[in-house]
């Protein structure tokens, strides 16, 4: 796989190249699949989920409430943008509800009537403080806005990619984050709102900023897969985030995949085909959840028009095209979220002693609903996309045969293929052992006692 050399990655970061709205490059051209520290904070209740104490990740047999996962997924939006399809608020709201999402990420610098309206529909916003709010006067305006929007806020985030436009940024950013944290916690109505750390561009060396965990409730990272599989560098990105956030919980504030298609837009090997992004996007959010990430925000809901200095490849990260037609990534994420949605009622998980035997490496996660139904997410963590300049192309690895082993004869076992909607593609009744054909795309195996 062709990659931008490590030295140039750091040179780009040091030069402070402006990238509008997303992190174009990863922290390393070839990050190791490092083992996480045991300080990882899970995105789930310890009462219902066990952690693997060696890696910080969820064990494949640990049970998670399905709604906990659904609530861990968000999507970036730009509701203030006046030169793109985001101006069509009615269609944006309809798309968010259709997707089944409960969290968005946007900027904390404008009239939040739309945020409050979305909140009434069950969607909250992680609001990022503008880079320009690093003066006391501007920060006061932000805090005043936040007080008005309090019902809609799930968190307040430090500035986005501050280091790309500010010289001598590290000391200034620490001061900025410190003042933000103190101001939020000085307001009675905002004290319960978590403060996220600043989101560094993926090419930035976190050691330049250092540990600022005393000024945040949760760390934030940009973690783009950079032409690779979703699983390739995820653990290393989370490990890097601990440099600035210590043992605090972590949020992936941006990750996603561009679907730009020509040679110019394939710079840095970033884009993927729409097919590959459709297969990879559910794997991406599941992998970060597996690693204990609190929330993962996909960048972004919509493709954008030619806005200002936005470079071509950055316009194609949407789950939807700019005319609101769905890409495969939207369709497959919608199926995943709708399948795992629950009623929100509290319950005690019972767990399931199961295994999936296969001669191949598989990823497996176990979810449970309040009605006692289990869903096992399973996939092959293999590549379906070969990155490389203008010659990037789709790959078609085969499925592998596996056997689901249950401790009882289930009344039904149904297989849901995310690419084909909620209607099961296979149903077996009264069996304790079921043959599966595991694909590179995520399948949900629904087990009903």
N, C-alpha and C positions, 0 to 999 in steps of 0.2 A: 504494500500500500504506500503510495506516495504521500509524503508529509512535508510540511514546512519545517526547515531545520530549527532545532531548539534555540540556537543563538539568535536567529532572526525573530523568533517569537518574543524573546526578551527585549530585543532591540525595538520592535514595534511598540511594546508596552512602555519602554523607557521614553520613547519619543512622544508619547501621549497622543497618539493618533485618535481622533474623535470617531467613535462609532455610534451612530444614532440608534438608541433604543435597545441594543443587545450586545452581547459579548461575542465577537467574531472568532476568537481563538482560544484554545484551551491553555491551561497553565503550563502544560508541557506537551511536546510533540509525541512523547511516548511515556506517559505516566505509568508507573507500576501498579498492578492490582494490589495495593498495599493493604495490610491488615489494619482494621480500625481499632482504636483504643476502646477499652471497656467503658469509657465515659460517655459514649454515644447515648443521646437521649431519645427514647423511642417515641413514635407517633401514635401511641396506643396505651391503654391501661395495663399496668403490670398485673392487675388482677385477672386479666383475660389473655395475656400474651407473655410467653417466655422469650428471653433473649438468649442467643448463643453468646456465652461470655468470652469466647475466644475471638470472635469477629465483630461483635456488636450488632450483628444482623439477626433477623427473625429466623428461628429454626423452621424448616419446612413442615414440621409437624405441630408447631405452635398455632393456636387458633386465635384469630383476630375477628372482632365484630366487623361485619361487612360495611356498616355505616361509618366506622372509623376510617376505613380506607377511602370511601367516597368523599368524606370531609377533608381528606388530605390533599385533594387535587384542586388546583385553581388554574386560571388562565389570565394572561395579560391582555389588557385593553387600552385604548387611547380615546376615551370618551370626549376629550376636549378637542381632538383633531378636527380641523375644519375643511381639510382638503382630501378626505378619504371617506370610505363607506361608513366609518364610525359616526358620521354626522346623522345617519339614519338610525336614531336611537330606538325606535319601535322595533326595527328588524334586529338590532343588536340584542335587545332584551329577549325577544322571541327566540333567537339563536341560543342564548345562554340557558334559557329554561329548557329548550329542546335538548341541549347537550347534557343536562342534568347536573350542572355545576353549581356549587354553593359559595365559591370564592373567586374573586377577581383581584388583579393587581393593577393599580393606576397611580397617577400623580396627585399629590395633595396640594394643589395650587389653584383650584377654581371652584366655581359654584357646584355644590354637591347635591342639588335636588335630584339628579339622576341616581346618585348613590343611595339616597334615602328611599327612592322609589324601588330600586333593586332590593334594598333591605326588606321592604314589605313583601317582596316576592321570595325571600329566603336566601338572598345572595349578599354577602358582605365583602368589603373591600380592604385589602392591605394597601394602605396609602403611603406612597414614597415621598419623602420630603425633597423638594427641588434643590439642585446643586446651589442655586443662587440664594438659598435661605440661610447662608452661613454668617449673616450679620444679625445682630440682636433685633434690629427693626423688622427684618424679613422673617426671622424665626417667630417673632411675636404674632405676625400675620398668620403664619402657618398654625400656630397653637390656637389662635382665635377661630380659625376655620375648623380645626379638629374638634373644638368644643361644640360647634354647631352640628357637626356631622357624627357625633359620638355614637348614635345608635347603629350606624352603618359600618363602623370601623371594626375590623378584626385585629388589626395591628397598624403601627406606624413605623415605617422603615427609614433608615438612614439614606443618604443620597445615593443615587444610582451612578456608578462609574465616575465618581468624582475625580479620580486620578487622571482621566483622559483629557481634562481641560484646565487643570490647576497645577502650576509649578510649585515645587516644594510641598506636594500634596499630603504626604504622610502625617506630618505634625499638625497641619491645618485640619485634616480629616478627623484625627483623634479629638481635637478641640471641638470641632463641629458636633461630632457624635456625643461627646460628653455634655455639651450644652443642651442638645436635643433631649437626651435621656433625663437630665435634671429638670428641664422645663416640663416635660410630659408628666413626670412624677410629682411635680409641685402643684398640679391642677387636680383637684379632688375628683372631678368627673372623668379624668383620663388615667388615673393611677392604675386602673385595672386593664388598660390597653397595653399589650406587650409591645416593646420597642425592639425592632429588628436592627441588626447591625447594618453598616453600609454594604452595598453589593459591589464588589470589585469586578472589574472586567476580567474575563477568564485568562487573559495573558499576563495578568499582574502577579508579581511575586508577593504572597501574603506576608512574608517575613519583613518586608519594607514597612508595613503598618504595625505588625506585632500584635500581642495579646491586648485587646481592648474589651475583654469580656465584662469588666466592671461597668461598662456603659451600654449594655444591651441585655435584653432578656432572651433573645434568640439570635444566633448567627445567620448570615445570609450569604449565599454564593450563587454565582452564575456558572452553569455547568453544561456547556454544549458538547455533544458527543463528537463533533468535528469529523464527520464522515465515517466514523466507526460504529460498531454495535453499541446499543445503549448500555450494556454491561461492562464494556472494555475498561473505562477509566472512572466509573462511578465511585468506587471505594476510595480511590486516590483523591478525587475531588472532595469527598467528605473529610478525609484525613487532612487535606490542606486547609479546609475551613476551620479546623480546630486550632490552627495557628493564631487566628484572630478571635475566635469565640470560646476557646477553652473547652470546658465541659458543658457549656450551655446547649440547649436544643438547636437544631439547624433547620433552616428553610432553604430550599432551592428556589430562589426568587425568579430565575429565568433558566429555561432549557427548552430546546425544540429543534426543529429541522426545517431548513429552507428547501423549497422545491424549484428553485431557479434552474434553468435548463440549458443555457448556452455557455460557450467557453468563457466569455467574459465573466459570467456570473458564477462560474465554478472555481474562482480563485480560492485558494486555501483548502480545496477539496471539501468545502462545507456542505453543498447541497446534496439532496437525495431525490430519487424519483418519488412521485406521489404514492406509488405502490409500497416502496420500502418504508416511507414515513408512516404509512398506515399500519404496517406490521410492527414497526419499532416504537411508535408513540405509547401504546399501552405497556409495552415492556419497559419503557423508560420510567414511567411513573411507578410501576410496580417494583422496579429495581431499587429506586430511591426509598420507597416505603420499606422495602425489605431491609435496607441499610439503616433504618431508624430515623429517617428524615421526617420532620414534623409536617411540612407541606411542600408540595412541588407545583410551581406555577409554570404552565406551558406558555411559551412565547410563539404565537399569540393567536387571538381569535380570528382575525381577518387579514388577508393580504392587503397591502397598502398601495396607494397610487404613488406617483413620483413626487414625494414630499421633500422639498428643500434639498439638503445634501445627502439624503438617504441613498446609499450605494445600491446598485441594482439587486444584488443577492439578498438584501435585507427586506425587500418588499414581498417576499414569498414564503414567510414563515407561518402564514395563517392556516388554521384548521379549516377555514372557509375561504373560498375565492372572494374577490371584492364585490361580486354580485350576489354573495351569500349562498352560492351553490356549494355543497359539501365536498370536501376531499375525503379520501379513504381514512385519513387520520381522525377526522370528525366523526365519521360513521362508526369506526371501531371503538373510539373512546366513548361515544354515546352508548353503544351496546354494553361496554364494560360497566359504566356508571349506572345505567338503568338496571342491569342485571343484579348489581350488588346493593342498590338502594334499599333501605329498610325504613321502618316507621319511626325510628328515633327513640323507641321505648328502651329503658334500661333493662338489662337481663344478665344473668350469669351464664357464661358459655360452658358447654359441657365437654367440648373437645371431641376429637375423633382419632382413634388409633388406626391409621391407615398407612399404606405404603404404595409407591408406584415403582415397580421393578422394570428396569430397562438396561440394556448394555450401553446406553449413551448418556451423556451429561444432560440433565434436565433442571429447569428451575421450577419450584413448586411452592405455592402459598395456600394456606387454608383459611377460609373465611366462614363465619357462621351468622345466620340471621336470627332474629328474635323468635321466629316460628320453629326453630330447630333444624332448618335446612342448611346444608353445608355446600360451599362452592370451593372447589380446588382449582386455582389458576395454575396452568401448566404450559410450558413452552420449551423449545430448544433454543438456547442462547447462542445461535449461530448467525452468521452474516447472510443477509439477503441483498446486499448492495456492495458492489466493488467501486470504491471511490478512485478518482484519478483524472484530473483535468477535464477535458471535453469528452473523454472516453468512459466516464463512469457508466456503469450498467448494472442491471438487475441480476441477481443470482437466484437459483431455484433449488435449494437443498431439499432433499426428500424428507418425508415424515419418517419417524421411527416407531416400531411396535413396542408397546409397553403394557403392563398389566396393573390395573388398580386392584389392590387387595384391601378388603374391608373386614371388620370384625363381626359383621352381621350380613344377612341377606337383605339388601336394600329393597324397599318397595319400588324404587326406580332410580336409575342412574342415567342422567341426560347430559349430552355433550353439546355445549354452545360454542359455535365458531364465531368469533367477534366480527369476522368479515361478512357473515351471512345473517346478522341480526339475532333477535332473541329466540327465534324458533329453533328448537334443538335439531341438530343434524343426526343424532343417534340417541336411541332410548333402549335401555335394557331393564327388564323388571325381574325382581326376585333373585338377584345374583349377589354373591359376595366377591366375585372375581370378574372383572370386566376388561376386555381387550380395548386398548386405546391406540390410535395413530397420532402421535404427538408431532406437532408442526412447529416451524419457526415462529408462526403467529400464535398469539395467546388463545387458548381454549379454556372455557370454564366447565368443569365437570360438576354438575349439580347432583348432590346425593340426598335423597329423601328416605328417611327411615321407614 
